[in-house]
Amino acid sequence: MKALSHTVMIIGLILTALVIYLVLNAQQDFPKACTLEAKICPDGSAVGRTGPDCEFATCPDGAVFCTEESRNTDVCIQSYEPVCGWYGPDVKCIRYPCASAFWNVCEACKSPAVEYYTAGECPSE
C-alpha cells in the first residue's frame, strides 16, 4: 500500500513539474502594435510603420499631390486610367496600403481623404 502511494505521489509530482515547465516555456504569439512614428519622405509626404516587423512603409514613387483646382471639379470624365489614391495623415489605417484604387485622377482628387495619387493600381501588402 505504501509503495502504491509513493508511486502516485511521484507521478503527481512529475505531472505537476511537466505542467509548470510547459506553462513557463510556452511561446505566446501576442499581436504586435507598431508605434505611431512617421517618416517624412522626400516629396513631403509621411509614411508610418507597417507589417509584422513594424518597418516604415516605402515612400511613394511618382507621387502627384492633388491641387485645389482638381479637388473642386464638379464632374469627372468616366475614363479608366487607374490610379492609387493615398490617404493623408488624418486617416488612420490598420494595414498597408493606406490607399484606395480609383478609376482616374479626377475621381481620386475629388475624395477629401486623398492627399496624393500614384499611377496604376495600388500595391498589395
Secondary structure, DSSP 8 states (H G I E B T S, - for coil): -HHHHHHHHHHHHHHHHHHHHHHHH------------EEE-TTS-EEEEETTTTEE----TT-EE--HHHHT-S--------EEEEE-TTS--SSS--EEEESSHHHHHHSTTEEEEEESS----
